[in-house]
Amino acid sequence: MSTTRYIQPAERELLLQTLAIPRDRLLVVLGLNTGLRISELLTLNWGQLVRNGEPTAPLEVSRRFLKGGRGRARKQVCSRRVPLNAAAAAAIKEFASARFGSGPVDRDAAVFASRKHYPGVLSRRQAHTIVSGAALRAGLAEGVAPHSLRRAFARDVYAATNHDLVATQTILGHASLLTTAHYLRPRQEELDQVVLNLALAPVVTGDIRDGRISPPCNLPAKFKKPSASLNF
C-alpha cells in the first residue's frame, strides 16, 4: 500500500470536481477545512452541523468521539472546537438541501449515512474508497487517502500562522509537537528544490592569472602569501 501523501491545492480542485454526490463532496471539504480525522468526521450528526437552518459556528466534537477519547488517557484529550469557514458552510448547505430539501434537518441523523447499510454510517473503508477512487478518476498520483485531507489542513494552518508549530499543534489537537512536525515533514521534491535554488556562484576576490587566484592588494599583510624571493 502506498504512503498517504499531501494534496497540492490544484489537486484538491481536481479531486472535488470528480465528486458528483453532495455527501462525498462534503466529506472531502470538511476534511480539508476542519482537519478532523476521518473517524471523527464519520461520527457527525446533522445537529452538530446545522442550527436554525444555518451551518453551526463553531463545530464542536466531544471528547468521546476523538482519537484516544475513550481510552485510559482520555482525561488528556479535550473536546475540539473548529470554526466553519465559507467553503465548509457552502458544502453543508448544499448537502442539507439535497438531503432534506426545504424542510428542517433531522438533528439526530448521521451526516455520512451509508446508502447500502442505512441507517448505518459509512465505514472507514468506504470513506477510503470514496477518496482514493476520486483521486484515481482525477488522474492524481497514488497516495491520496482520507488522511491526506488532514495533512493538507495541517500544512495550510502552518503556513497561515507564519510557521507557528505550537499554534498548528493546538488547532490539530495533537498531544505532542513531534506528531505535528511529522505531519509537516517536507517532501523530497521540496528538499531538492531548496538545494537547486541556492545556485550560488563562488565569491572570487583579487586577480585570476594562469588559473591561480592572487589575493587583493588591500588584504592585511598577515594574510598575504610570503614572496618567493624571501629566504628562511
Secondary structure in CASP SS format (residue, H / E / C, confidence):
PFRMAT SS
TARGET T0000
AUTHOR 0000-0000-0000
METHOD secondary structure of the structure
MODEL  1
M C 1.00
S C 1.00
T C 1.00
T C 1.00
R C 1.00
Y C 1.00
I C 1.00
Q C 1.00
P H 1.00
A H 1.00
E H 1.00
R H 1.00
E H 1.00
L H 1.00
L H 1.00
L H 1.00
Q H 1.00
T C 1.00
L C 1.00
A C 1.00
I C 1.00
P H 1.00
R H 1.00
D H 1.00
R H 1.00
L H 1.00
L H 1.00
V H 1.00
V H 1.00
L H 1.00
G H 1.00
L H 1.00
N H 1.00
T H 1.00
G C 1.00
L C 1.00
R C 1.00
I H 1.00
S H 1.00
E H 1.00
L H 1.00
L C 1.00
T C 1.00
L C 1.00
N E 1.00
W H 1.00
G H 1.00
Q H 1.00
L H 1.00
V E 1.00
R E 1.00
N C 1.00
G C 1.00
E E 1.00
P E 1.00
T C 1.00
A C 1.00
P C 1.00
L E 1.00
E E 1.00
V E 1.00
S C 1.00
R H 1.00
R H 1.00
F H 1.00
L C 1.00
K C 1.00
G C 1.00
G C 1.00
R C 1.00
G C 1.00
R C 1.00
A C 1.00
R H 1.00
K H 1.00
Q H 1.00
V C 1.00
C C 1.00
S C 1.00
R E 1.00
R E 1.00
V E 1.00
P C 1.00
L C 1.00
N C 1.00
A H 1.00
A H 1.00
A H 1.00
A H 1.00
A H 1.00
A H 1.00
I H 1.00
K H 1.00
E H 1.00
F H 1.00
A H 1.00
S H 1.00
A H 1.00
R H 1.00
F H 1.00
G C 1.00
S C 1.00
G C 1.00
P C 1.00
V C 1.00
D C 1.00
R C 1.00
D C 1.00
A C 1.00
A E 1.00
V C 1.00
F C 1.00
A E 1.00
S C 1.00
R C 1.00
K C 1.00
H C 1.00
Y C 1.00
P C 1.00
G C 1.00
V E 1.00
L C 1.00
S C 1.00
R H 1.00
R H 1.00
Q H 1.00
A H 1.00
H H 1.00
T H 1.00
I H 1.00
V H 1.00
S H 1.00
G H 1.00
A H 1.00
A H 1.00
L H 1.00
R H 1.00
A C 1.00
G C 1.00
L C 1.00
A C 1.00
E C 1.00
G C 1.00
V C 1.00
A C 1.00
P H 1.00
H H 1.00
S H 1.00
L H 1.00
R H 1.00
R H 1.00
A H 1.00
F H 1.00
A H 1.00
R H 1.00
D H 1.00
V H 1.00
Y H 1.00
A H 1.00
A H 1.00
T C 1.00
N C 1.00
H C 1.00
D C 1.00
L H 1.00
V H 1.00
A H 1.00
T H 1.00
Q H 1.00
T H 1.00
I H 1.00
L H 1.00
G C 1.00
H C 1.00
A C 1.00
S C 1.00
L H 1.00
L H 1.00
T H 1.00
T H 1.00
A H 1.00
H H 1.00
Y H 1.00
L C 1.00
R C 1.00
P C 1.00
R C 1.00
Q H 1.00
E H 1.00
E H 1.00
L H 1.00
D H 1.00
Q H 1.00
V H 1.00
V H 1.00
L H 1.00
N H 1.00
L H 1.00
A C 1.00
L C 1.00
A C 1.00
P C 1.00
V C 1.00
V C 1.00
T C 1.00
G C 1.00
D E 1.00
I E 1.00
R E 1.00
D C 1.00
G C 1.00
R E 1.00
I E 1.00
S E 1.00
P C 1.00
P C 1.00
C C 1.00
N C 1.00
L C 1.00
P C 1.00
A H 1.00
K H 1.00
F H 1.00
K C 1.00
K C 1.00
P C 1.00
S C 1.00
A C 1.00
S C 1.00
L C 1.00
N C 1.00
F C 1.00
END
